[in-house]
Amino acid sequence: MRRLINQTFTTPVNDRRQFLKVMGGLGAGLTIALHSPLSFAETQQTSSQPQAFTANAFVRINLDNTVTVYIKHIEMGQGTFTGLATLVAEELEADWSQIRSEAAATDSKKYNNLFWGPMQGTGGSSAIANSYQQMRMAGATAKTMLRQAAAQLWQVPIQQIEVEKGIVKHAKSGKQAPFGELASIAATLPMPDESQIKLKDPKDFKLIGKQNLSRKDTGKTNGTAIFTQDIQFDGMLTAMVLHPPKFGSTIKSFDASACKSSPGVVKVVQIPTGIAVLATDYWSAKSARDKLKVIWDHSNAYTGSSTQIMAEYKKVAAKPGLVAREQGNLTKSLANAETVLEATYEFPYLAHAAMEPMNCVALVNNSSCEIWNGEQFQTIDQMNIAKTLNLPTDKVKIHMLFAGGSFGRRANPKSDYLIEAVEIARLVKGTAVKLVWSREDDMRAGYFRPAYVHKLTGALDKDGNISAWQQHIVGQSIVTGTIFEQGMVKNGIDATSVEGASNIPYAIPNVKIESTTVAQGIPVLWWRSVGSTHTAYAVETFIDELAAKAGQDPYQVRRKLLADHPRLKGVLELAATKANWGKKMPKNWGRGIAVHESFNSYVAQVVDVSVNTSGQFKVEKVVCAVDCGVAINPDIIRAQMEGGIGFGLSPTLMSAINIEQGEVVESNFHNYQVLRINQMPEIEVHIMPSAEPPTGVGEPGVPPIAPAVANALANATAKRYYQLPIKV
């Protein structure tokens, strides 16, 4: 059996010829590691015994008739283990019960994100979008090989071979066989010609968009799913790190005598990020860490407050910024306006607060390193670890486990907690180390969604039309100083700071969007839906305020201004129709609407709120419409919209990170409040039928909810809210 060609996908695979070139050949699977598929270079037929059939980098047909689908994207609740497997099963004509999803190895040559070039990783709601053709072709290729194997075995024309629900059939002779019986023969066949591999017509889909399939990560419901915290090895040590209380502080001196004498403690060491305590278990490590006595050097630390930051940002926002977008003549339109409105919006720092705090298992030896992690940024983490340990990248093996959420936290360009783990593990080579961050560590020593201030100016002409729009966004850059800076910072403007505003879709003749990046000593990172977490709120509440000032229906104003954006207009109309927009609301109730595009998906939401006599309010109902192209798994799409709404309601109603004297005030869920189940509103989700290529759903449900709530409150109380979380 010839070796298979490994070739990096550097652009999306849009045709069969490119896919076949990339796939390069076939191999027969012999054994399979727990968390990684065989390297193609090692895939050789070395035995006369029946062999499983490794069709390509993504599909293996096993002798027991199960089908292993290798998933290159992390499963952290968003449904990749189900969605990507659906694409394979559809084209393979497998029975869904046969499918087993398994995490792919860290290998950017085979498993890179097609939207990211030669880099493996998950983010930007790209898992389904970049894999749609790739995974379908993987399934179709395997099916073709099975049909060829059956034709050879039964000595019949391949055109007479059909496949249905995991059974290969020849109707004329009545012969049939499950996949497993044909695997050994299929493994010996050459790669089929391009013309022999045909993708299904969407009208013939049996799984994609047609039924709610059981998820392939259901081990989470019975405790069999493996997260980092579940990893155990003989002799493994648990490590916890005492981090500085202020960002930028360093250690002047420390006394570890009480810590070292604590039960279970093995080692106490200083590392670049703090003081690490290694012990036999978590509680021993934590108890000992609490006994450390440290004198911190705060001379280079950030010592300000979030209140000071907001005051500074407001001053900056009043001055000109760098121009991200400009059209028309803003100055002239403002001078000739009938009415001019101004508003300043404030957005706080936010924690990711994933249910599973940061943790990682590292095993370092003299010439290699092995990692077990809820792995989101394979290529970057592999490179950073290799650089830290002075190893070749291929000597760093990463096992991708399930992750209990991320929301951007695990996709850190600096690989912060992984580097911390290997810095500790290199001091006890040959012994596995499980680094565990407590909730307090994660909340206070982690990374945050940046704080922002927006200053908006809008104008109405004599006919009540919006004639001018100016928006200045002030905040920290997420990507400056990272490997993404070159591609995402142009002319001093971080694209993540202005997305959702610089591409404002409304047909306003005079627009100017500005940005000012302010350096702060606070570590920041992308957060679920990134720039749209703040730009959508400012845009969608201000457009509402302008419509109200003009005495016009905010829904109809949006419809008019979105004439050139049919998909945005489509979800807007769908949500409004399903919510029965225009109906009379009960006394002390209000209704609001918002629409936004992020990650090439379009979402509109209509929110109903009730307000009691003391002014407190409750979000009663959300009607959501989403256009994400071809709906692969409708139930997952609904779940992601529901989850995104719940996630977005937290910063709308309660979540904020406050900083005083350079230290984060919040530490756990008692003072960093997030939405509770009893606060979750009734939600309807309506999926727009579409034949467009599928796009992401993990993030786009978040941005519209906050402005829709604020607009509903304004409808009920006539009061506008310019600061999140909303305070009544």
Buried (B, 14 or more C-beta within 10 A) or exposed (E): BEEBBBEBBEEBBEEBEBBBEBBBBBBBBBEBEEBBBBBBEEBEBEEEEBBBBBBBBBBBBBBEBBBBBBBBBBBBBBBBBBBBBBBBBBBBBBBBEBBBBBBBBBBBBBBBBBBBBEBBBBBBBBBBBBBBBBBBBBBBBBBBBBBBBBBBBBEBEBEBBBBEEBBBBBEEEEBBBBBBBBBBBBBBBEBBEBEBBEBBEEEEBBBBBEEEBEBBBEBBEEEEBBBBBEBEEEEBBBBBBBBBBBBBBEBEEBEBEEBBEBEBBBBBBEBEBBBBBBBBBBEBBBBBBEBBEBEBEBEEBBBBBBEEBBEBBBEBBEEEBBBBBEEBBBEEBBEEBBBBBEBBBBBBBBBBBBEBBBBBBBBBBEEBBBBBBBBBBBBBBBBBBBEBBEBEBEBBBBBBBBBBBBBBBBBBBBBBBBBBBBBBBBBBEEBBBBBBBBBBBBBBBBBBBBBBBBBBBBBBBEEBBBBBBBBBBBBBBBBBEBBBBEEBBEEEBBBBBBBBBBEBBBBBBBBBBBBBBBEBBBBBBBBBBBBBBBBBBBBBBBBBBBBBBBEBBBBEBBBBBBEEBEBBBBBBBBBBEBBEBEEEBEEEBBBBBBBBBBBBBBBBBBBBBBBEEEEEBEBBBBBBBBBBBBBBBBBBBBBBBBBBBBBBBBBBBBBBBBBEEBBBBBBEEEEBBBBEEEBBBEBBBBBBEBEEBBBBBBBBBBBBBBBBBBBBBBBBBEEBBBBBBBEE
